[in-house]
């Protein structure tokens, strides 16, 4: 958009040039002032259009957030999070149970080794 404004100013300036007696071209002061005013107006117009576009994007984003589909996605994400927590909890419980069983086996194994030790005596 900025390049369009610049090109328009250049075309306006070229159109307002006057040929001098010595063969050179010169832009009149009124043409310069007119070009400055048009650039200012064009810049203001671009600014207003940009603001309107930004407002429209914000409004539509808000509509999307409030849409039924977005609410369903949010609800689904929450349910998925809960399911993951539950699954992790169950896995931790099972791991805890397995560790308890392994601990009991270790204790039993230690007791068996303790009771089955034999002592030998030698006579001299």
NULOZA-483256 format. One record per residue: x, y, z of N, C-alpha, C in turn. Coordinates in Angstrom, 1 decimal, always signed. Example, Ala and Ser with C-alpha at 12.3 -4.5 7.8 and 13.67 -1.06 7.14 Angstrom:
BEGIN
+--------+---------+--------+---------+----------+--------+--------+---------+--------+
! n.east ! n.north !   n.up ! ca.east ! ca.north !  ca.up ! c.east ! c.north !   c.up !
+--------+---------+--------+---------+----------+--------+--------+---------+--------+
!  +13.2 !    -5.7 !   +7.8 !   +12.3 !     -4.5 !   +7.8 !  +13.2 !    -3.3 !   +7.8 !
!  +12.8 !    -2.2 !   +7.1 !   +13.7 !     -1.1 !   +7.1 !  +12.9 !    +0.0 !   +7.9 !
+--------+---------+--------+---------+----------+--------+--------+---------+--------+
END
This chain:
BEGIN
+--------+---------+--------+---------+----------+--------+--------+---------+--------+
! n.east ! n.north !   n.up ! ca.east ! ca.north !  ca.up ! c.east ! c.north !   c.up !
+--------+---------+--------+---------+----------+--------+--------+---------+--------+
!   +0.8 !    -1.2 !   +0.0 !    +0.0 !     +0.0 !   +0.0 !   +0.9 !    +1.2 !   +0.0 !
!   +2.0 !    +1.2 !   +0.8 !    +2.9 !     +2.3 !   +0.9 !   +3.5 !    +2.6 !   -0.5 !
!   +3.8 !    +1.6 !   -1.2 !    +4.5 !     +1.8 !   -2.6 !   +3.5 !    +2.4 !   -3.5 !
!   +2.2 !    +2.1 !   -3.4 !    +1.2 !     +2.7 !   -4.3 !   +1.1 !    +4.2 !   -4.0 !
!   +1.1 !    +4.5 !   -2.7 !    +1.0 !     +6.0 !   -2.4 !   +2.2 !    +6.7 !   -2.9 !
!   +3.4 !    +6.1 !   -2.8 !    +4.6 !     +6.8 !   -3.3 !   +4.6 !    +6.9 !   -4.8 !
!   +4.1 !    +5.9 !   -5.5 !    +4.0 !     +5.9 !   -7.0 !   +3.0 !    +7.0 !   -7.4 !
!   +1.9 !    +7.1 !   -6.6 !    +0.9 !     +8.1 !   -6.9 !   +1.5 !    +9.5 !   -6.8 !
!   +2.3 !    +9.7 !   -5.7 !    +2.9 !    +11.1 !   -5.5 !   +3.9 !   +11.4 !   -6.6 !
!   +4.7 !   +10.4 !   -7.0 !    +5.6 !    +10.6 !   -8.1 !   +4.9 !   +11.0 !   -9.4 !
!   +3.8 !   +10.3 !   -9.7 !    +3.1 !    +10.6 !  -10.9 !   +2.4 !   +12.0 !  -10.8 !
!   +1.9 !   +12.3 !   -9.7 !    +1.4 !    +13.7 !   -9.5 !   +2.4 !   +14.7 !   -9.7 !
!   +3.6 !   +14.5 !   -9.1 !    +4.7 !    +15.5 !   -9.2 !   +5.1 !   +15.6 !  -10.7 !
!   +5.2 !   +14.5 !  -11.4 !    +5.6 !    +14.6 !  -12.8 !   +4.6 !   +15.3 !  -13.6 !
!   +3.3 !   +15.1 !  -13.3 !    +2.2 !    +15.8 !  -14.0 !   +2.2 !   +17.3 !  -13.7 !
!   +2.7 !   +17.7 !  -12.6 !    +2.6 !    +19.1 !  -12.3 !   +3.9 !   +19.9 !  -12.6 !
!   +4.8 !   +19.3 !  -13.3 !    +6.1 !    +19.9 !  -13.7 !   +5.8 !   +20.9 !  -14.8 !
!   +6.6 !   +22.0 !  -14.7 !    +6.5 !    +23.0 !  -15.8 !   +7.9 !   +23.2 !  -16.4 !
!   +7.9 !   +23.3 !  -17.7 !    +9.1 !    +23.5 !  -18.4 !   +9.6 !   +25.0 !  -18.3 !
!  +10.8 !   +25.2 !  -17.9 !   +11.3 !    +26.5 !  -17.8 !  +11.9 !   +26.9 !  -19.1 !
!  +12.2 !   +28.2 !  -19.2 !   +12.8 !    +28.8 !  -20.4 !  +14.2 !   +28.2 !  -20.7 !
!  +14.9 !   +27.8 !  -19.7 !   +16.3 !    +27.2 !  -20.0 !  +16.2 !   +25.7 !  -20.3 !
!  +15.0 !   +25.1 !  -20.4 !   +14.9 !    +23.7 !  -20.8 !  +14.7 !   +22.8 !  -19.6 !
!  +14.8 !   +23.3 !  -18.4 !   +14.7 !    +22.4 !  -17.2 !  +13.2 !   +22.4 !  -16.8 !
!  +12.9 !   +21.4 !  -16.0 !   +11.6 !    +21.2 !  -15.4 !  +11.6 !   +21.6 !  -13.9 !
!  +10.5 !   +22.2 !  -13.5 !   +10.4 !    +22.6 !  -12.1 !   +9.0 !   +22.4 !  -11.7 !
!   +8.9 !   +21.9 !  -10.4 !    +7.5 !    +21.6 !   -9.8 !   +7.1 !   +22.9 !   -9.1 !
!   +5.9 !   +23.4 !   -9.4 !    +5.5 !    +24.6 !   -8.7 !   +5.2 !   +24.3 !   -7.2 !
!   +5.2 !   +25.4 !   -6.5 !    +4.9 !    +25.3 !   -5.0 !   +3.5 !   +24.8 !   -4.7 !
!   +2.6 !   +25.2 !   -5.5 !    +1.2 !    +24.8 !   -5.3 !   +1.1 !   +23.3 !   -5.6 !
!   +1.8 !   +22.8 !   -6.6 !    +1.8 !    +21.3 !   -6.9 !   +2.4 !   +20.6 !   -5.7 !
!   +3.5 !   +21.1 !   -5.2 !    +4.1 !    +20.4 !   -4.0 !   +3.2 !   +20.4 !   -2.8 !
!   +2.6 !   +21.5 !   -2.6 !    +1.6 !    +21.5 !   -1.4 !   +0.5 !   +20.5 !   -1.7 !
!   +0.0 !   +20.5 !   -2.9 !    -1.1 !    +19.6 !   -3.3 !   -0.7 !   +18.2 !   -3.1 !
!   +0.5 !   +17.8 !   -3.5 !    +1.0 !    +16.5 !   -3.4 !   +1.2 !   +16.1 !   -1.9 !
!   +1.7 !   +17.0 !   -1.1 !    +1.8 !    +16.7 !   +0.4 !   +0.5 !   +16.5 !   +1.0 !
!   -0.5 !   +17.2 !   +0.6 !    -1.8 !    +17.1 !   +1.2 !   -2.4 !   +15.7 !   +0.8 !
!   -2.2 !   +15.4 !   -0.5 !    -2.8 !    +14.1 !   -1.0 !   -2.1 !   +12.9 !   -0.3 !
!   -0.7 !   +13.0 !   +0.0 !    +0.0 !    +12.0 !   +0.7 !   -0.5 !   +11.9 !   +2.1 !
!   -0.8 !   +13.0 !   +2.7 !    -1.3 !    +13.0 !   +4.1 !   -2.7 !   +12.3 !   +4.1 !
!   -3.5 !   +12.7 !   +3.2 !    -4.9 !    +12.1 !   +3.1 !   -4.8 !   +10.6 !   +2.9 !
!   -3.9 !   +10.2 !   +2.0 !    -3.7 !     +8.7 !   +1.7 !   -3.2 !    +8.0 !   +2.9 !
!   -2.3 !    +8.6 !   +3.6 !    -1.7 !     +8.0 !   +4.8 !   -2.8 !    +7.8 !   +5.9 !
!   -3.6 !    +8.8 !   +6.0 !    -4.7 !     +8.8 !   +7.0 !   -5.7 !    +7.7 !   +6.6 !
!   -6.0 !    +7.6 !   +5.3 !    -6.9 !     +6.5 !   +4.8 !   -6.4 !    +5.1 !   +5.1 !
!   -5.1 !    +4.9 !   +4.8 !    -4.4 !     +3.6 !   +5.1 !   -4.5 !    +3.3 !   +6.6 !
!   -4.3 !    +4.3 !   +7.4 !    -4.4 !     +4.1 !   +8.9 !   -5.8 !    +3.7 !   +9.3 !
!   -6.8 !    +4.4 !   +8.8 !    -8.1 !     +4.0 !   +9.1 !   -8.5 !    +2.6 !   +8.6 !
!   -8.1 !    +2.3 !   +7.4 !    -8.4 !     +1.0 !   +6.9 !   -7.7 !    -0.1 !   +7.7 !
!   -6.5 !    +0.1 !   +8.1 !    -5.8 !     -0.8 !   +8.9 !   -6.5 !    -1.0 !  +10.3 !
!   -6.9 !    +0.0 !  +10.9 !    -7.7 !     -0.1 !  +12.1 !   -8.9 !    -0.9 !  +12.0 !
!   -9.7 !    -0.6 !  +10.9 !   -10.9 !     -1.3 !  +10.6 !  -10.6 !    -2.8 !  +10.4 !
!   -9.6 !    -3.1 !   +9.7 !    -9.2 !     -4.5 !   +9.4 !   -8.8 !    -5.2 !  +10.8 !
!   -8.1 !    -4.5 !  +11.6 !    -7.7 !     -5.1 !  +12.9 !   -8.9 !    -5.3 !  +13.8 !
!   -9.9 !    -4.4 !  +13.7 !   -11.1 !     -4.5 !  +14.5 !  -11.9 !    -5.7 !  +14.0 !
!  -12.0 !    -5.9 !  +12.7 !   -12.7 !     -7.0 !  +12.1 !  -12.1 !    -8.3 !  +12.5 !
!  -10.7 !    -8.4 !  +12.4 !   -10.0 !     -9.6 !  +12.8 !  -10.3 !   -10.0 !  +14.2 !
!  -10.2 !    -9.0 !  +15.1 !   -10.5 !     -9.2 !  +16.5 !  -11.9 !    -9.7 !  +16.8 !
!  -12.9 !    -9.1 !  +16.1 !   -14.3 !     -9.5 !  +16.2 !  -14.5 !   -10.9 !  +15.8 !
!  -13.9 !   -11.3 !  +14.6 !   -14.1 !    -12.6 !  +14.1 !  -13.4 !   -13.7 !  +15.0 !
!  -12.2 !   -13.3 !  +15.5 !   -11.5 !    -14.2 !  +16.5 !  -12.4 !   -14.5 !  +17.7 !
!  -13.0 !   -13.4 !  +18.2 !   -13.9 !    -13.6 !  +19.4 !  -15.1 !   -14.4 !  +19.0 !
!  -15.7 !   -14.3 !  +17.8 !   -16.8 !    -15.1 !  +17.4 !  -16.4 !   -16.6 !  +17.3 !
!  -15.1 !   -16.8 !  +16.8 !   -14.7 !    -18.2 !  +16.7 !  -14.5 !   -18.8 !  +18.1 !
!  -13.9 !   -18.0 !  +19.0 !   -13.7 !    -18.5 !  +20.4 !  -15.1 !   -18.9 !  +21.0 !
!  -16.1 !   -18.1 !  +20.7 !   -17.4 !    -18.3 !  +21.3 !  -18.3 !   -19.4 !  +20.5 !
!  -17.7 !   -19.9 !  +19.4 !   -18.5 !    -20.8 !  +18.6 !  -18.6 !   -22.2 !  +19.3 !
!  -19.6 !   -22.9 !  +18.9 !   -19.9 !    -24.2 !  +19.5 !  -18.7 !   -25.2 !  +19.2 !
!  -18.1 !   -25.1 !  +18.0 !   -17.0 !    -26.0 !  +17.7 !  -15.8 !   -25.8 !  +18.6 !
!  -15.5 !   -24.5 !  +18.9 !   -14.4 !    -24.2 !  +19.8 !  -14.7 !   -24.6 !  +21.2 !
!  -15.9 !   -24.5 !  +21.6 !   -16.3 !    -25.0 !  +23.0 !  -16.1 !   -26.5 !  +23.1 !
!  -16.5 !   -27.2 !  +22.0 !   -16.4 !    -28.6 !  +22.0 !  -14.9 !   -29.0 !  +22.0 !
!  -14.1 !   -28.3 !  +21.3 !   -12.7 !    -28.6 !  +21.3 !  -12.1 !   -28.4 !  +22.7 !
!  -12.5 !   -27.3 !  +23.3 !   -12.0 !    -27.0 !  +24.7 !  -12.4 !   -28.1 !  +25.6 !
!  -13.7 !   -28.5 !  +25.6 !   -14.2 !    -29.5 !  +26.4 !  -13.5 !   -30.9 !  +26.2 !
!  -13.2 !   -31.2 !  +24.9 !   -12.5 !    -32.4 !  +24.6 !  -11.1 !   -32.4 !  +25.1 !
!  -10.4 !   -31.3 !  +25.1 !    -9.1 !    -31.2 !  +25.6 !   -9.1 !   -31.4 !  +27.1 !
!  -10.0 !   -30.8 !  +27.8 !   -10.1 !    -31.0 !  +29.2 !  -10.3 !   -32.5 !  +29.6 !
!  -11.2 !   -33.1 !  +28.8 !   -11.5 !    -34.6 !  +29.1 !  -10.3 !   -35.4 !  +28.8 !
!   -9.6 !   -35.1 !  +27.7 !    -8.3 !    -35.8 !  +27.4 !   -7.3 !   -35.6 !  +28.5 !
!   -7.2 !   -34.4 !  +29.1 !    -6.3 !    -34.2 !  +30.2 !   -6.6 !   -35.0 !  +31.4 !
!   -8.0 !   -35.1 !  +31.7 !    -8.4 !    -35.9 !  +32.8 !   -8.1 !   -37.4 !  +32.6 !
!   -8.3 !   -37.9 !  +31.4 !    -8.1 !    -39.3 !  +31.0 !   -6.6 !   -39.6 !  +31.2 !
!   -5.7 !   -38.7 !  +30.8 !    -4.3 !    -38.9 !  +30.9 !   -3.9 !   -39.0 !  +32.3 !
!   -4.5 !   -38.1 !  +33.2 !    -4.2 !    -38.1 !  +34.6 !   -4.6 !   -39.4 !  +35.2 !
!   -5.8 !   -39.9 !  +34.8 !    -6.3 !    -41.1 !  +35.4 !   -5.4 !   -42.3 !  +34.9 !
!   -5.0 !   -42.3 !  +33.7 !    -4.2 !    -43.4 !  +33.2 !   -2.8 !   -43.4 !  +33.9 !
!   -2.3 !   -42.2 !  +34.1 !    -1.0 !    -42.1 !  +34.8 !   -1.2 !   -42.6 !  +36.2 !
!   -2.3 !   -42.2 !  +36.9 !    -2.5 !    -42.7 !  +38.2 !   -2.6 !   -44.2 !  +38.3 !
!   -3.3 !   -44.8 !  +37.4 !    -3.5 !    -46.3 !  +37.3 !   -2.1 !   -46.9 !  +37.1 !
!   -1.3 !   -46.4 !  +36.2 !    +0.0 !    -46.9 !  +35.9 !   +0.9 !   -46.8 !  +37.2 !
!   +0.8 !   -45.7 !  +37.9 !    +1.6 !    -45.6 !  +39.1 !   +1.1 !   -46.6 !  +40.2 !
!   -0.2 !   -46.8 !  +40.3 !    -0.7 !    -47.8 !  +41.3 !   -0.2 !   -49.2 !  +40.9 !
!   -0.2 !   -49.5 !  +39.6 !    +0.2 !    -50.9 !  +39.2 !   +1.7 !   -51.0 !  +39.4 !
!   +2.5 !   -50.0 !  +39.2 !    +3.9 !    -50.0 !  +39.4 !   +4.2 !   -50.2 !  +40.9 !
!   +3.4 !   -49.5 !  +41.7 !    +3.5 !    -49.6 !  +43.2 !   +3.2 !   -51.0 !  +43.6 !
!   +2.2 !   -51.6 !  +43.1 !    +1.8 !    -53.0 !  +43.4 !   +2.9 !   -53.9 !  +43.1 !
!   +3.5 !   -53.7 !  +41.9 !    +4.5 !    -54.6 !  +41.4 !   +5.8 !   -54.5 !  +42.3 !
!   +6.0 !   -53.3 !  +42.7 !    +7.2 !    -53.0 !  +43.6 !   +6.9 !   -53.7 !  +45.0 !
!   +5.7 !   -53.6 !  +45.5 !    +5.4 !    -54.3 !  +46.7 !   +5.6 !   -55.8 !  +46.6 !
!   +5.1 !   -56.4 !  +45.5 !    +5.3 !    -57.8 !  +45.3 !   +6.7 !   -58.2 !  +45.3 !
!   +7.5 !   -57.4 !  +44.5 !    +8.9 !    -57.7 !  +44.4 !   +9.6 !   -57.5 !  +45.8 !
!   +9.2 !   -56.6 !  +46.6 !    +9.7 !    -56.4 !  +47.9 !   +9.4 !   -57.6 !  +48.8 !
!   +8.2 !   -58.1 !  +48.7 !    +7.8 !    -59.3 !  +49.5 !   +8.6 !   -60.5 !  +49.1 !
!   +8.8 !   -60.7 !  +47.8 !    +9.6 !    -61.8 !  +47.4 !  +11.0 !   -61.7 !  +47.9 !
!  +11.6 !   -60.5 !  +47.9 !   +12.9 !    -60.3 !  +48.4 !  +13.0 !   -60.6 !  +49.9 !
!  +12.0 !   -60.2 !  +50.6 !   +12.0 !    -60.6 !  +52.1 !  +11.9 !   -62.1 !  +52.3 !
!  +11.0 !   -62.7 !  +51.5 !   +10.9 !    -64.1 !  +51.7 !  +12.2 !   -64.9 !  +51.3 !
!  +12.8 !   -64.4 !  +50.2 !   +14.0 !    -65.0 !  +49.8 !  +15.1 !   -64.9 !  +50.8 !
!  +15.1 !   -63.7 !  +51.5 !   +16.1 !    -63.5 !  +52.5 !  +15.9 !   -64.4 !  +53.7 !
!  +14.6 !   -64.6 !  +54.1 !   +14.2 !    -65.5 !  +55.2 !  +14.6 !   -66.9 !  +54.9 !
!  +14.4 !   -67.4 !  +53.7 !   +14.7 !    -68.7 !  +53.3 !  +16.2 !   -69.0 !  +53.4 !
!  +17.0 !   -68.0 !  +52.9 !   +18.4 !    -68.1 !  +53.0 !  +18.9 !   -68.2 !  +54.4 !
!  +18.2 !   -67.5 !  +55.3 !   +18.6 !    -67.4 !  +56.7 !  +18.4 !   -68.8 !  +57.4 !
!  +17.3 !   -69.4 !  +57.1 !   +16.9 !    -70.6 !  +57.8 !  +17.6 !   -71.9 !  +57.2 !
!  +18.1 !   -71.8 !  +56.0 !   +18.7 !    -72.9 !  +55.4 !  +20.2 !   -72.9 !  +55.5 !
!  +20.7 !   -72.0 !  +56.2 !   +22.2 !    -72.1 !  +56.3 !  +22.6 !   -73.2 !  +57.3 !
!  +23.6 !   -73.9 !  +56.9 !   +24.1 !    -75.0 !  +57.8 !  +25.5 !   -74.6 !  +58.4 !
!  +25.7 !   -75.2 !  +59.5 !   +27.0 !    -74.9 !  +60.1 !  +27.7 !   -76.3 !  +60.2 !
!  +28.9 !   -76.2 !  +59.9 !   +29.7 !    -77.4 !  +59.9 !  +30.8 !   -77.3 !  +61.0 !
!  +31.0 !   -78.4 !  +61.7 !   +32.0 !    -78.4 !  +62.7 !  +33.0 !   -79.4 !  +62.4 !
!  +34.2 !   -79.1 !  +62.7 !   +35.3 !    -80.0 !  +62.4 !  +36.0 !   -80.4 !  +63.7 !
!  +36.4 !   -81.7 !  +63.7 !   +37.0 !    -82.2 !  +64.9 !  +38.5 !   -82.2 !  +64.6 !
!  +39.2 !   -81.9 !  +65.6 !   +40.7 !    -81.9 !  +65.5 !  +41.3 !   -82.9 !  +66.4 !
+--------+---------+--------+---------+----------+--------+--------+---------+--------+
END
